[in-house]
Amino acid sequence: MVVNPAENRWELTDEEDGIKFYVRWVPLNSLTEVRERKVEILAHTSLDKALGLVSDIDKASLWMSGIKRASLLKRDNSNQWYSHVLYGLPWPFNDREMITLCRMNRGAGQSKITISMESVEHPYPQAKGVERLTNYKASWEIVEINQNLVKMTFIALSGDPPAFPRVIQDPVIKRVFMGNMRTLKELLEKG
């Protein structure tokens, strides 16, 4: 499917305290479009601190709400690992889990780091009564502006079918997503 670039532009939906939130509709196939979300954060912090908070699965619950359990399943090397996250979602949603393959690209001496995340099939046992997300992609780009300022860009989309009509689900997802990013920025800027 060919997409007209003018129809696929990011729309700025919210902006506050150095955080910008964007959305756009992306076709999955000829019948289905999904909402892709993007956030840009300018944070007074170091590149290493920013990387540490978003790449260490043990720290995910510090800034991501609703995590019941998060664990590192396997580390192939310092640039590739598998993680498992079990999300405890508010009623009326059912809990969900996801296993992601994370790949990091950081060249020696570079001031830019990218991390791509993609849900994958994995033999890790599925939690009872929990849906496993299988069509999720996301990425972080972290750029050092100077020693104490970084620009972080996070982009995510899920092709898994919505559990509820979008009119119900989208406001909840947006509120949680925005809250997570505010918390992340606050943690990054703590002394």
Residue, then its C-alpha position, 0 to 999 in steps of 0.5 A: m500500500v502506498v501512503n501519501p506522505a501528507e496523509n501520514r504526518w505526525e499531529l502534535t496533540d499535547e505539549e508541556d514542560g519539554i515534552k511533546f506528544y504526537v499521533r498519526w494513523v499508519p496502515l497495517n494492511s489494506l483494511t486496518e489502520v492503527r494509531e502510532r504514538k510519538v513523544e519527544i522529551l528534552a531532559h536536563t540529564s546525561l546520556d548514560k542516565a537516560l539510557g540506563l532508565v529506558s534500557d534496564i528492565d528492572k527500572a521500568s516500574l519506576w516510570m511505567s505505571g501498571i507493571k506487575r512484573a518485569s524481567l530480563l529473560k536472556r541477554d545475547n550480548s550488551n546490545q541485544w536482550y529479551s525482556h518480559v513485562l506483565y501489565g496489570l491494566p485497570w478495569p475493564f481491561n484484562d491484564r496483558e503481557m509481552i516479550t520483546l526483543c530489544r536491540m541497541n545501537r551505540g557506536a563508540g564515542q557517539s552521542k546518539i543511541t537507538i533501541s528498537m523493541e519488537s514483540v516476539e514469540h518465545p517459549y516463556p510460559q504465558a501467564k494464566g488468563v492473560e493475553r500476550l501481545t504479539n504485534y508491537k514495535a517501538s523505538w527509542e532514540i536518545v541524542e546528547i545535545n550537551q553533557n547535561l541535556v538530551k533529546m529522547t524520542f519514543i515511537a510505538l505502535s501495536g497492531d494487536p486488535p483493541a480490546f474495546p472500542r477506540v472511543i473507550q480505549d484510546p483516552v485511557i492509553k493516552r492518559v497512561f502514556m502521557g503520565n509515564m513520560r512525565t514520570l520518566k522526565e521527572l526521574l531523569e532530572k532528579g539530582 
